[in-house]
Amino acid sequence: MGLLSGLVLLPMAPVRGVIWIADCLVDAAEHELHDPAVLRTRLAELNEDLDAGVISPEEFEREEDQLLDLLERSVPSLPVRHR
């Protein structure tokens, strides 16, 4: 980047910083959404909530289905070997 373009684009530095932070937040959220360990922890918490009566069985089923779908998509399937 040349001196002139650096001076012209200097006022945009805060905007670029905000965009960088937003990208970091998106990456962290996607990691948490697809991390199998986090999903298993959320499933365990969901079971505890059901056992404690905090949530209804219907709500448990709905949330469990969503978490299991995410877990299934986050864990790569093993290749099938043909004999």
C-alpha distances in whole Angstrom, upper triangle without the diagonal:
4,7,8,6,6,10,11,10,12,15,14,14,17,18,15,17,21,19,19,22,24,23,24,27,28,27,30,32,32,33,36,37,37,38,42,43,42,44,47,47,47,50,51,51,52,55,56,55,58,60,60,61,58,57,59,60,58,55,55,55,53,50,51,51,47,46,48,46,43,44,45,42,40,42,42,45,47,47,51,52,55,58
4,6,5,6,9,10,10,12,15,15,15,19,20,18,20,23,22,22,25,27,26,27,31,31,31,33,36,36,37,39,41,41,42,46,46,45,47,50,50,50,53,55,54,55,59,59,59,61,64,63,64,61,60,62,63,62,58,58,59,56,53,55,54,51,50,52,50,46,48,49,46,44,46,46,49,50,51,54,56,59,62
4,6,5,6,9,10,10,14,15,15,18,19,18,20,23,23,23,26,28,27,28,31,32,32,35,37,37,38,41,42,43,43,47,48,47,49,52,51,51,54,56,55,56,60,60,59,62,65,64,65,61,61,63,64,63,59,59,60,57,55,56,56,52,51,53,52,48,50,51,48,46,48,48,51,53,54,57,59,62,65
4,5,5,6,9,10,13,14,15,18,19,18,20,23,23,23,26,28,28,29,32,33,33,36,37,38,39,42,43,44,45,48,49,48,50,53,52,52,55,57,56,57,60,61,60,63,65,65,65,62,61,63,64,63,59,60,60,57,55,56,56,52,52,54,52,49,50,52,48,47,49,49,52,54,55,58,60,63,66
4,5,5,6,8,11,11,12,16,16,15,18,20,20,20,23,25,24,26,29,29,30,32,34,34,36,38,39,40,41,45,46,44,46,49,49,49,52,54,53,54,57,58,57,59,62,62,62,58,58,60,61,59,56,56,57,54,51,53,52,49,48,50,48,45,47,48,45,43,46,45,49,51,51,55,57,59,62
4,6,5,6,9,10,10,14,14,13,15,18,18,18,21,23,23,24,27,28,28,30,32,33,34,36,38,39,40,43,44,42,45,48,47,47,50,52,51,52,55,56,55,58,60,59,60,57,56,59,59,58,55,55,56,53,50,52,51,48,47,49,47,44,46,47,44,42,45,45,48,50,51,54,56,59,62
4,6,5,8,10,10,14,15,15,16,19,20,20,23,24,25,26,29,30,31,32,34,35,36,39,40,41,42,46,46,45,47,50,49,49,52,54,52,54,57,57,56,59,62,61,61,58,57,60,61,59,56,56,57,54,52,54,53,50,49,51,50,46,48,50,46,45,47,48,51,53,54,57,60,62,66
4,6,7,9,10,13,14,14,16,18,19,20,22,24,24,26,28,29,30,32,34,35,36,38,39,40,42,46,46,44,46,50,49,48,51,53,52,53,56,57,56,58,61,60,61,57,56,59,60,58,55,55,56,53,51,53,52,48,48,50,49,45,47,49,45,44,47,47,50,52,53,57,59,62,65
4,6,5,7,10,10,10,13,15,15,16,19,20,20,22,24,25,26,28,30,31,32,34,35,37,38,42,42,41,42,46,45,44,48,50,48,49,53,53,52,55,57,57,57,53,53,55,56,55,51,52,52,49,47,49,48,45,44,47,45,42,43,45,42,40,43,43,47,49,50,53,56,58,62
4,5,5,9,10,10,12,14,15,16,18,20,20,22,24,25,26,28,30,31,32,34,36,37,38,42,42,40,42,45,45,44,47,49,48,49,52,52,51,54,57,56,56,53,52,55,56,55,51,52,53,50,47,49,49,45,45,47,45,42,44,46,43,41,44,44,48,50,51,54,57,60,63
4,6,7,8,10,11,13,14,16,17,19,20,22,23,25,26,28,29,31,32,34,35,37,38,42,42,40,42,45,44,43,47,48,47,48,51,51,50,53,55,54,55,51,51,53,55,53,50,50,51,48,46,48,48,44,44,46,45,41,43,45,42,41,44,44,48,50,52,55,58,60,64
4,6,5,6,9,10,11,12,15,16,17,19,20,21,23,25,26,27,29,31,32,33,35,38,39,37,39,42,41,40,43,45,44,45,48,49,47,50,53,52,52,48,48,50,52,50,47,47,48,45,43,45,44,41,40,43,41,38,40,42,39,37,40,41,44,47,48,51,54,57,60
4,5,5,6,9,10,10,12,14,15,17,19,20,21,23,24,26,27,29,30,32,33,37,37,35,37,40,39,39,42,44,42,43,47,47,46,49,51,50,51,47,47,50,51,49,46,46,47,44,42,44,44,40,39,42,40,37,39,41,38,36,39,39,43,45,47,50,53,56,59
4,5,5,6,9,10,11,12,14,15,17,18,20,21,23,24,26,27,29,30,31,35,35,33,35,38,37,36,40,41,40,41,44,44,43,46,49,48,48,44,44,47,48,47,43,44,45,42,39,41,42,38,37,40,39,35,37,40,37,35,38,39,43,45,47,50,53,56,59
4,5,5,6,9,10,11,12,14,15,17,18,20,21,23,24,26,27,29,30,34,34,32,34,37,36,35,38,40,39,40,43,43,42,45,47,47,47,43,43,45,46,45,41,42,43,40,38,40,40,36,35,38,37,33,35,37,34,33,36,37,41,43,45,48,51,54,57
4,5,5,6,9,10,11,12,14,15,17,18,20,21,23,24,26,27,28,32,33,31,32,36,35,34,38,40,38,39,43,43,42,45,47,47,47,44,43,45,46,45,42,42,43,40,37,39,39,35,35,37,35,32,34,36,33,31,34,35,38,41,42,46,48,51,54
4,5,5,6,9,10,11,12,14,15,17,18,20,21,23,24,26,27,31,31,29,31,34,33,32,36,37,36,37,41,41,40,43,45,44,45,41,41,44,45,44,40,40,42,39,36,38,38,34,33,36,35,31,33,35,32,30,33,34,38,40,42,46,48,51,55
4,5,5,6,9,10,11,12,14,15,16,18,20,21,22,24,26,29,30,27,29,32,31,30,34,35,34,35,38,38,37,40,43,42,42,39,38,41,42,41,37,38,39,36,33,35,35,32,31,34,33,29,31,34,31,29,32,33,37,40,41,45,48,51,54
4,5,5,6,9,10,11,12,14,15,16,18,20,21,23,24,28,29,26,28,31,31,30,33,35,34,34,38,38,37,40,43,42,42,39,38,40,41,40,37,37,38,35,32,34,34,30,30,32,31,27,29,31,28,27,30,31,34,37,39,42,45,48,51
4,5,5,6,9,10,11,12,14,15,17,19,20,21,22,26,27,25,27,30,29,29,32,34,33,34,37,38,37,39,42,42,42,39,38,41,42,40,37,37,38,35,32,34,34,30,29,32,30,27,28,30,27,25,28,29,33,35,37,41,43,46,50
4,5,5,6,9,10,11,12,14,15,17,18,20,21,25,25,23,25,28,27,26,30,31,30,31,34,35,34,37,39,38,39,36,35,38,39,38,34,34,36,33,30,32,32,28,27,30,29,25,27,29,27,25,28,29,33,35,37,41,44,47,50
4,5,5,6,9,10,11,12,14,15,16,18,20,23,24,22,23,27,26,25,28,30,29,29,33,33,32,35,38,37,37,34,33,36,37,35,32,32,33,30,28,29,29,26,25,28,27,23,25,27,25,23,26,28,31,34,36,39,42,45,49
4,5,5,6,9,10,11,12,14,15,17,18,22,23,21,22,26,25,24,27,30,29,29,33,34,33,35,38,38,38,35,34,36,37,36,32,32,33,30,28,29,29,25,24,27,25,22,23,25,23,21,24,25,28,31,33,36,39,42,46
4,5,5,6,9,10,11,12,14,16,16,20,20,18,20,24,23,23,26,28,27,28,31,32,31,34,36,36,37,34,33,36,36,35,32,31,32,30,27,28,28,25,24,26,25,21,23,25,22,20,23,24,28,30,32,36,39,42,45
4,5,5,6,9,10,11,12,14,15,19,19,17,18,22,21,20,23,25,24,25,28,29,28,31,33,33,33,30,30,32,33,32,29,28,29,27,24,25,26,22,21,24,23,19,21,24,21,19,22,24,28,31,33,36,39,42,46
4,5,5,6,9,10,10,12,14,18,19,16,17,21,21,20,23,25,24,25,28,29,28,30,33,33,33,30,29,31,32,31,27,27,28,25,22,24,24,20,19,22,21,17,19,21,19,17,20,22,25,28,30,33,37,40,43
4,5,5,6,9,10,11,12,16,17,15,16,20,20,19,22,24,24,25,28,29,29,31,33,33,34,31,30,33,33,32,28,28,28,26,23,24,24,21,19,21,20,16,18,20,17,15,18,19,23,26,28,31,34,37,40
4,5,5,6,9,10,10,14,14,12,14,17,17,17,20,22,21,22,25,26,26,28,30,30,31,28,28,30,31,30,27,26,27,25,22,22,23,20,18,20,20,16,17,20,18,15,18,20,23,26,29,32,35,38,41
4,5,5,6,9,10,13,14,11,13,16,16,15,18,20,19,20,23,24,23,26,28,28,29,26,25,27,28,27,23,23,24,21,18,20,20,16,15,18,17,14,15,18,16,14,17,19,23,26,28,32,35,38,41
4,5,5,6,8,12,13,11,12,16,16,15,18,20,20,20,23,25,25,26,29,30,30,27,26,28,28,27,24,23,23,21,18,19,19,15,14,16,15,11,13,15,13,11,14,16,20,23,25,28,31,34,38
4,5,5,6,10,11,9,11,14,14,14,17,19,19,20,23,24,24,26,28,29,30,27,26,29,28,28,25,24,24,22,19,19,20,16,14,16,16,12,12,15,13,10,13,15,18,21,24,27,30,33,37
4,6,5,9,9,6,8,11,11,11,14,16,15,16,19,20,21,23,25,25,26,24,23,25,25,25,22,20,21,20,16,17,18,15,12,14,15,11,11,15,13,11,13,16,20,22,25,28,32,35,38
4,6,9,10,8,7,11,12,10,13,15,15,16,19,20,20,22,24,25,25,23,22,23,23,22,19,18,19,17,14,14,15,11,9,12,11,8,9,12,11,9,12,15,18,21,24,27,30,33,37
4,6,9,8,7,11,12,12,13,16,17,17,19,21,22,23,25,27,27,25,24,25,25,24,21,20,20,18,15,15,15,12,10,11,10,7,7,10,8,5,9,11,14,18,20,23,27,30,33
4,6,5,6,9,10,11,13,15,16,17,19,20,21,23,25,26,27,25,24,26,25,25,22,20,21,20,17,16,16,14,11,12,13,9,8,11,10,7,9,12,15,18,21,24,27,30,33
4,5,5,6,9,10,10,12,14,15,17,18,20,21,23,24,26,24,23,25,23,24,21,19,19,19,16,14,15,13,10,10,11,9,6,9,10,7,7,11,13,16,19,22,25,28,31
4,5,5,6,9,10,11,12,14,15,17,18,20,21,23,24,23,22,24,24,24,22,19,20,20,17,15,17,15,12,12,14,12,9,12,13,10,11,14,16,18,22,25,27,31,33
4,5,5,6,9,10,11,12,14,15,16,18,20,21,22,21,20,22,22,22,20,17,18,18,14,14,15,14,10,12,14,11,9,13,14,11,12,16,19,21,25,27,30,34,36
4,5,5,6,9,10,10,12,14,15,17,18,20,21,19,18,20,19,19,17,14,15,15,11,10,12,10,6,8,10,8,6,10,11,9,11,15,17,20,23,25,28,32,34
4,5,5,6,9,10,11,12,14,15,17,18,20,19,18,20,19,20,17,14,15,16,13,10,13,12,8,9,12,10,8,11,13,11,12,15,17,19,23,25,28,31,34
4,5,5,6,9,10,11,12,14,15,16,18,17,17,19,19,20,17,15,16,17,13,12,15,14,10,12,15,13,11,15,16,14,15,19,21,23,27,29,32,35,37
4,5,5,6,9,10,10,12,14,15,16,15,14,16,16,17,14,12,13,13,10,9,12,11,8,10,13,11,11,14,16,14,16,19,21,24,28,30,33,36,39
4,5,5,6,9,10,11,12,14,15,14,13,15,14,15,13,10,11,12,9,7,10,10,7,8,12,11,10,13,15,14,15,19,20,23,26,28,31,34,37
4,5,5,6,9,10,11,12,14,14,13,15,15,17,15,11,13,15,12,10,13,14,11,12,15,15,13,16,18,17,18,21,23,25,28,30,33,36,38
4,5,5,6,9,10,10,12,11,11,14,14,16,13,11,13,14,11,11,14,14,12,14,17,16,15,18,20,19,20,24,25,28,31,33,36,39,42
4,5,5,6,9,10,11,9,8,11,11,12,10,7,10,11,8,8,11,12,10,12,15,15,14,17,19,19,20,24,25,28,31,32,36,38,41
4,5,5,6,9,10,10,9,11,10,13,11,8,10,12,10,9,13,14,12,13,16,17,16,18,21,20,21,25,25,28,31,32,35,38,40
4,5,5,6,9,9,9,12,12,15,13,10,13,15,13,12,16,17,15,16,20,20,19,21,24,23,24,27,28,31,34,36,39,41,44
4,5,5,6,5,6,9,10,12,10,8,12,13,11,12,15,16,15,17,20,20,19,22,24,24,25,29,30,32,36,37,40,43,46
4,5,5,6,5,7,7,10,9,7,10,12,11,11,14,16,15,16,19,20,20,22,24,24,25,29,30,32,35,36,40,42,44
4,5,8,9,10,10,13,13,10,13,16,15,14,17,19,18,19,22,23,22,24,27,27,27,31,31,34,37,38,41,43,45
4,6,8,10,11,15,13,12,15,17,16,16,20,21,19,21,24,24,24,27,29,29,29,33,34,36,40,41,44,47,49
4,5,7,9,12,11,10,14,16,15,15,19,20,19,21,24,24,24,27,29,29,30,34,35,37,41,42,45,47,49
4,7,10,12,10,10,14,14,13,15,18,18,18,20,23,23,23,26,28,28,29,33,34,37,40,41,45,47,50
4,7,8,6,7,10,11,10,12,15,15,15,18,20,20,21,24,25,26,27,31,32,35,38,39,42,45,47
4,5,5,6,9,10,11,12,14,16,16,18,20,21,22,24,26,27,28,31,32,35,38,39,42,44,47
4,5,5,6,9,10,10,12,14,15,16,18,20,20,22,24,25,26,29,30,32,35,36,39,41,44
4,5,5,6,9,10,11,13,14,15,17,19,20,21,23,24,26,29,29,32,35,35,39,41,43
4,5,5,6,8,10,11,12,14,16,17,18,20,21,23,24,28,28,31,34,35,39,41,44
4,6,5,6,8,10,10,12,14,15,16,18,20,21,22,25,26,29,32,33,36,38,41
4,6,5,6,9,10,10,12,14,15,16,18,20,21,24,24,27,30,30,34,36,39
4,6,5,6,9,10,11,13,14,16,17,19,20,23,24,27,30,31,34,36,39
4,5,5,6,9,10,11,12,14,16,17,18,22,23,26,29,30,34,36,39
4,5,5,6,8,10,10,12,14,15,16,20,20,23,26,27,31,33,36
4,6,5,6,9,10,10,12,14,16,18,18,22,24,25,29,31,34
4,6,5,6,9,10,11,12,15,17,18,22,24,26,30,32,35
4,5,5,6,9,10,10,12,16,17,20,23,25,28,31,34
4,5,5,6,9,10,11,14,14,17,20,22,25,28,31
4,5,5,6,9,10,13,13,17,19,21,24,27,30
4,5,5,6,9,12,13,17,20,22,25,28,31
4,5,5,6,10,11,14,18,20,23,26,29
4,6,6,8,8,12,15,16,20,23,26
4,6,7,9,12,15,17,21,23,27
4,6,9,12,15,18,21,24,28
4,6,9,12,15,18,22,25
4,6,9,12,15,19,22
4,6,9,12,15,18
4,6,9,13,15
4,6,10,13
4,6,10
4,6
4
